[in-house]
């Protein structure tokens, strides 16, 4: 289980006070970012040994503000 960063923090980072995102949307965004991280590592030939798991890295990217969502 991922305790840090907290789910509420991630929801606030991606949504707004007036329009927060759902937990389902958060899961979708984290999964997509994790797949991007895996694909980048595969293309660069870097193994992920000794590093955070992809899901945790994706959550940290969201908490750090590196990931934003685009509204259609």
C-alpha positions in Angstrom: 0.0 0.0 0.0 1.2 3.5 -0.8 1.0 5.8 2.2 3.2 8.6 1.0 2.1 10.7 -0.9 -1.4 10.5 0.4 -4.3 9.9 -2.0 -6.0 13.1 -0.9 -2.8 15.1 -1.7 -2.7 13.6 -5.2 -6.4 14.3 -5.8 -5.9 18.0 -4.8 -2.9 18.2 -7.1 -4.8 17.1 -10.1 -8.2 18.6 -9.5 -9.5 21.9 -8.2 -11.5 23.0 -5.2 -14.6 23.4 -7.4 -14.0 20.3 -9.4 -11.9 17.6 -7.7 -11.0 14.5 -9.6 -12.4 11.1 -8.6 -10.3 8.2 -7.2 -11.0 6.3 -10.4 -9.6 9.1 -12.5 -6.5 9.2 -10.2 -6.0 5.5 -10.7 -6.2 5.9 -14.4 -3.7 8.7 -14.4 -1.2 6.9 -12.2 -1.5 3.8 -14.3 -0.8 5.7 -17.5 2.2 7.5 -16.0 3.6 4.2 -14.7 3.3 2.7 -18.2 5.2 5.8 -19.6 7.9 5.2 -17.0 8.2 1.5 -17.9 8.3 2.3 -21.6 11.0 5.0 -21.2 13.1 2.6 -19.1 12.7 -0.1 -21.8 13.7 2.3 -24.6 16.7 3.6 -22.7 17.8 0.1 -21.6 17.9 1.1 -17.9 16.7 -1.5 -15.5 14.6 -0.3 -12.6 16.7 -2.2 -10.0 17.3 -0.2 -6.8 14.7 2.4 -7.7 11.2 3.1 -6.7 8.5 0.9 -8.2 6.8 2.5 -11.2 3.5 3.2 -9.4 5.3 4.9 -6.5 7.4 7.0 -9.0 4.2 8.0 -10.8 2.6 9.1 -7.6 5.7 11.1 -6.6 5.6 12.8 -10.1 2.0 13.8 -9.5 2.8 15.1 -6.0 5.8 17.1 -7.3 3.6 18.7 -10.0 5.4 17.0 -12.9 2.1 15.5 -14.2 -0.9 17.5 -15.1 -4.2 16.5 -16.8 -5.5 18.1 -19.9 -9.3 18.8 -20.1 -10.9 18.1 -23.4 
